[in-house]
Amino acid sequence: MTKKQRFLNACRRLPVDMTPVWIMRQAGRFMKSYRKIRSRHSFIEMCKDPRIAAEVTLQPVERLGVDAAIIFADILLPLEGMGVGFGFTAHDGPVIHRPIRTLKQISGLRIIDPHESLDYVLSAIKIVKKELGENTPLIGFSGAPFTLASYLIEGGHSQNYLITKMMMLETPGAWNALMTKLSKVVLLYLGAQIKSGADVVQLFDSWAGCLSPYDYEKSVMPYNRMILDGLKKYRVPVINFATDNGGLLELMSGSGGDVIGVDWRISIDKAWKRIGYKKAIQGNLDPAVLFAPVKEIERHVRAVLGMAAGRNGHIFNLGHGVLPATPESHVKALIELVHGLSGR
Ligand code: CP3
């Protein structure tokens, strides 16, 4: 079975020879080969040069043995073409130069043509596809509207998402205008990635776990559903991911996607039961476990695999992105453990 068959089968809940595994943020600073390139270029330069983006996308496939590549990019890239300036600082992560807080600003945001403003991502996808051939699948991705809106409104990462939640609750007209625009952009962008060769796409609603189920259902789910419905015509599997989503599992499952991503704050057997066995599941090792000795990592891998119980439709992953200081050898050991312990 090729990695591509293994991965796509798991997305579709078909039998596999062993559990497929990849790592969120697998192309990143924990890898020596990434840091080497990063020492010569800024992060944005790397994203915008399709050859460099393709090279770092392939590094984890070649060096770690993961079952899928994920295109090297960032969820904030579409914002530039919409007319929003941003940058990345060394310690605080992304910073939006002029946060979006009024209806007037929202009206000024452009619906992008991804073939124009994100052509560099689509070019990188085409290069990677040529290199991977039919053996290894490529995952495309986008931030989901709520997570993108939270960066736009807060101006960066947030502790409690107060300004975002106040727009959502106090000015529903502005909220709807912003979320509608973002949904259109996300759908166009993911569609373009699929047409350029992405075999699977993941929607990162990383911060949606900060919401009550009531607000998620009323103010976020309709937009995600529009995107997930709009993607159906492409007939590629879609992974619907959020962190800290233990309170939202039924709603996320109901909003669509073929695979639901879950973090480590809930055990995967309980999560899957609530999501329903008609969906595949991705997760859910705590990224911190990778700092422990390999013996301890093995115990955790056995626990996750045990709870997934060999059921068709499990994609092994961390519950969230790999941390930059993670020992690279431990990540490699993790991939080998998942494959070795899950052989059917
Ligand atoms: O998974 C992969 O390997 C693909 C690449 C990828 C990156 N960002 C590269 C990146 C993906 C899928 C993302 C998604 C992303 N970006 C998310 C959603 C996923 C998640 O973690 O919840 C979010 C919230 C962002 C926004 C973002 N970009 C933040 C918060 C940061 C700073 C965090 C940090 O660790 O500094 C970034 C920068 C970023 N994106 C880096 C990488 C490799 C680090 C850049 C560097 O080399 O300095």
Residues whose N, C-alpha, C, O or C-beta is under 5 A from the ligand:
A	BS01	CP3	I23 M24 R25 Q26 A27 G28 R38 F43 I70 I71 F72 A73 D74 I75 A90 G93 P94 F204 S206 G321
